[in-house]
Amino acid sequence: MRFLAGLATLFALIAGQAPEALAQPGWANNEPIVDASLVSDRAVVAPGERFHIGLRQVMPEGWHTYWRNPGDNGLPTEVRWDVPEGVSIGAIEWPAPEEMPLAETIMDYGYHGEVVLPFPVELDPGLAAGELVVTGHASWLVCEIICVPEERTLSLTLPVGAQSQRDTDGYWYIQAALDAVPQPAEGLDARIGFAAGAIVLELEGGDFSAAEPDWHELTFFPYDGALIQHAAEQRNERGAGLARLILTPGFNPEPQRDSARGGVLRYTLGRGAAAREVSVEIWAEPDRAMALPVAAAGSVPGVSVPPVAPGLIGLLLLAFGGGLILNLMPCVFPILSIKVLQFVEGAHDHPRRVQRHALFFLAGVILSFVALAAVLVGLREFGLPVGWGFQLQVPVVVAALTLLLFAIGLNLLGVFEIGTSLQGVGSELSQQPGARGAFFTGVLAVIVAAPCVGPLAAGALGLALTQPAIIVLLVSAAMGAGLAAPFVLVSFVPALQNFMPKPGRWMEQFKQFLAFPMFASVIWLSWVLVIQSGPTGLLLLGIALLALALAIWARKQNHLAWTMLAVVSVLIGLGATLAIARLPAATNAPSLSAGEEAWSRERVAELRAEGRPVFIDVTAAWCVTCQVNKLGALSDSAVREAFERYGVVEMRADWTNRNDEIAALIAEHGQAGVPLYLVYPADGGPARVLPSVLTRDIVVTALAEAAG
């Protein structure tokens, strides 16, 4: 993955260069680019001693070779040695690297100009040879705008005598390189913690032990190339006697999560003429109990501790309660209304049939929640910052869901029938009517409800996403159980079924009425698709909807010609839907309201430095709860007056399309998805997280407190 990213950037850079820019010394003439040789700190060696030899690389201006972790692109230097018996050569002792940005998102670590890579050499006391011949087969990658792999076989012959003698030039080459090799810092303790969307490196003692240590420009170079995103900003936080680095996770930071992570720490001590740069080697021990800062992935500085995760039982109960409340969220009303209709139809049926119906609904809900969580965990393992509801950030998924709800609406109106009713689909599955229909309704409820993270569920999922995969799956299953619990409870308590109305003709009218919430959802999802894929996406969706309606009508005509037309229509609709996946992401986000600013970390930092209170609305067009809050509490005249009276700056972070920065913002505040409302107080300190469902009093009180 790292190589492909670097290769793509490389070709892009080459394509933008004039032809003469490629005619670099060595490259155009097929001559070696790096002037390489072996040096030794001994002119004469003695049996039984330990000394160093070095691979000296001299590069033309603008070219560089690579450190042990090359960063986002490149390969480290390697040497394979041929030495006589009684001689052993150790691994490279790597000097501290330099940062070498290749592009905005590509960072290399390596050396430019000249570098000596020292190797320790040990001779047996019984070495009897008159001379020592050392041969190294070296390979490296040297890069400027283009990268050239080079290989060289280098030899060094040293006399063997009773007394060793220093090689003056070689000694200073080797000594300068060894002085640049980072050594462990005395008294410095390092710990590493993993949060959703961030890695936190905490340092205590050593040069950071003073109450107000004079350090700055703190940077970490990990030995593990997959641990962090090398080009991302490394944010520093200063505390009493400690320092923190907030790092962005790389594409695969999870392996060996419980093992110490090594690397080089570089920082500057002092100011002006007295400033000196320090590079030390550290091994950070994993610390799951670390108080991870809420500012973890780069919000404004200020150390604060997120809510402590409860035990597993408490977390599961929290998730169950969140799923229970999800029944009251606006986004699930259209689908749950179908479930209510199915339940009324069967409530006065045989008890076992009712119970089986409820259990299939429960199975559909839980399995769908677990499957969604499994995909989320899989993406997390690849280092992708995703959150709950991520599936509706994919335009083709939005289009497919739109078509599905449109078809359900037509079915409810009686335009076509699947079996005898929606609940009767596939009765063969359980030999009882409604089994597969109940399961399908559970699946559909999860697809529509998942983006709406209500109270309790947001906290439970946010905490779970920082835990191992099995915890995420268990919490998701508990939330599904909470969503299905009311229907299961009524199904297994006959006394509650007596409160259900008797079936009758009214049910057919009610069933047809339920088609209109489906069509309302179609309009809403079409709006989401316009935001994601632009007018072309809406055109393709319209073609797919027309093709679906034509296919349904043609299929009812009971003639081969019409059946063929139905097949062609289905293929056209499928092609139009798949074509949406190939459209570029639209650049037009929903227009900002009057007085509202687009969110950015830099702008938040500026406003906080000015002492301004800040309100951040983290939202998405596909989040129904977000839209209800926007049209309700956030549009209330008293709330608008409070924004103006208290001088609160209102910002919007729109997550309709995938945005890794917004995903990190959500994760660092212990949440799993949207809506998320943050209020930063004017006098500093961490953000206050407001409930997912807002009221006028909640918002006005929060704004007043933030303004002090």
Salt bridges, closest charged atoms under 4 A:
ASP41 OD1 - ARG42 NH1 3.81
GLU49 OE1 - ARG42 NE 3.30
ASP82 OD2 - HIS137 NE2 2.80
GLU93 OE2 - HIS52 NE2 3.51
GLU98 OE1 - HIS112 ND1 2.66
GLU99 OE1 - ARG266 NH2 2.87
ASP108 OD2 - HIS64 NE2 3.57
GLU114 OE2 - ARG56 NE 2.78
GLU122 OE2 - ARG50 NE 3.59
GLU150 OE1 - ARG152 NH2 3.21
GLU202 OE1 - ARG191 NH2 2.47
GLU202 OE2 - ARG244 NE 2.74
GLU204 OE1 - ARG191 NH2 3.16
ASP214 OD1 - ARG271 NE 3.47
GLU217 OE2 - HIS216 ND1 3.78
ASP224 OD2 - ARG261 NH1 3.22
GLU233 OE1 - ARG235 NH1 3.60
GLU254 OE1 - ARG257 NH1 2.78
ASP258 OD1 - ARG288 NH2 3.27
ASP287 OD2 - ARG191 NE 3.80
ASP349 OD2 - ARG353 NH1 3.23
GLU381 OE2 - ARG380 NH2 3.67
GLU596 OE1 - ARG652 NH2 2.97
GLU597 OE1 - ARG603 NE 2.86
GLU606 OE1 - ARG603 NH1 3.19
ASP617 OD2 - LYS630 NZ 3.06
GLU641 OE2 - ARG645 NH1 3.18
GLU650 OE1 - ARG640 NH2 2.66
ASP660 OD1 - ARG658 NE 2.91
GLU661 OE1 - ARG601 NE 2.87
GLU668 OE1 - ARG601 NH2 3.31
GLU668 OE2 - HIS669 ND1 3.99
ASP697 OD1 - ARG696 NE 3.99
GLU705 OE1 - ARG688 NH1 2.73
